[in-house]
Amino acid sequence: MDPTSIFKRVVSSLIGAGVVWIACILLCTCTWVQRQVFYAHKLPIWWGQQLDKPERFGFLKDQVIPFYIPTKDGHRLYVWLITPLQVYARHESIILQDSAKLYGDVRDRVAFKLLVDDPKSRVIIYFHENAGTVGQTRRTDAYRMISSGTPKPVYVLAFDYHGFVRSTGTPTEGTLTQDAIDVTGWVIEVANIPADRIVLVAQSLGTAVACAAAHHFIDKEPKVEFAGMVLCVTFTDAATVFLNYSIGGYVNLLAPLRQSNMLTTWFAGQITDTWKSADRIVRIVRKSSRLRMTFVHATNDTIVPWTQTDRLCHLAVNALEVQDLSTQAIDERRRTTDLGEGGWIHSWGNGQNLVQEVILKHGGHNGIMKWAPVALAVTKALDNR
């Protein structure tokens, strides 16, 4: 073949690839595209039709109460309230006789009354990642795991955000923030569970939503502080997620932008829902009088780099120490627990104000939610109150 012809084909292919890449960049500056990618709430799922039958997901009859929580903007969020096995075992006969209507007033349900009437009850509010629903298999496995480590009766409340499957509305930073506030407020005001008996557990997108909720409640007068926050697979802000995201964990279309500070700054300015968790975490730590914040990430996460969690943890420690420490100073102040092949734990502060970074060597982006270190972090937060 003529070398000139080969050269022209190569140049033509490179130009075509460049045009496609530029088109992808421009698409990513469109708010609608950003939200479809970031929230992925429109992805088709088969299990969305089975949510009224939690037994299909491995739960006991009436162990899970499906219901809706209304939002301030007139929409409603689909919710699961999961009864702990120890409570179910003690009250199995009356739970099985529960004749309350599905989607009726949740306050008429036996399991809800058991939650409200027991002063030892604790609640985990679970903020899931993007896509899917509360019934996704890896999430139902996580609910069972994270509530298994303490003898206290620990209920799990999981919910779907605006626009996710059966929850109405459209997901935006504003609506999801309000979702978090409305759901957390429901647990405090309707279920009558004090904030110091509530742990916020979150993954990926959910960490940003949980931080928005905690930020709102810490700014109230009087401030509202939770028993703990367990933030798994955190990120500093949405722009950083986009710039670091790899398709299938391998192909990062936006990587070339990161080579230029100017292009990075320009792209960050195009993001509509910014989700600046870094700023919110600093505010939460600084205003807390009793804090237990645990970050969890796996080094083999191919979707969100674990260095994002490392960065947020350092910001939290600086806020805890009320001074701008160098990386070396932060490292010198930490206490390290070696988990062997599992990874390691770095701790700062004391029992009253504690920041921990749990870095696992395995588990990837989603697997860690079913792993013992996450359940242990939840157990310690609950047992500390």
Secondary structure, DSSP 8 states (H G I E B T S, - for coil): --HHHHHHHHHHHHHHHHHHHHHHHHHHTSHHHHHHHHH-TTS--SGGGGTT-GGGGT--TTTEEEEEEE-TTS-EEEEEEE--HHHHHHTHHHHHT----TTS-GGGSHHHHHHHH-TT-EEEEEE--SSS-TT-HHHHHHHHHHTSS-SS-EEEEEE--TTSTTS-S---HHHHHHHHHHHHHHHHHTS---GGGEEEEEETHHHHHHHHHHHHHHTSSS----SEEEEES--S-HHHHHHH--BTTTB-TTGGGGG-HHHHHHHHTT-SS---HHHHHHHHHHH-SSEEEEEEEETT-SSS-HHHHHHHHHHHHHHHHTS---HHHHHHH-EEEE-GGGEEEEEEE-SSEEEEEEEESS-TTTGGGGSHHHHHHHHHHHHT-
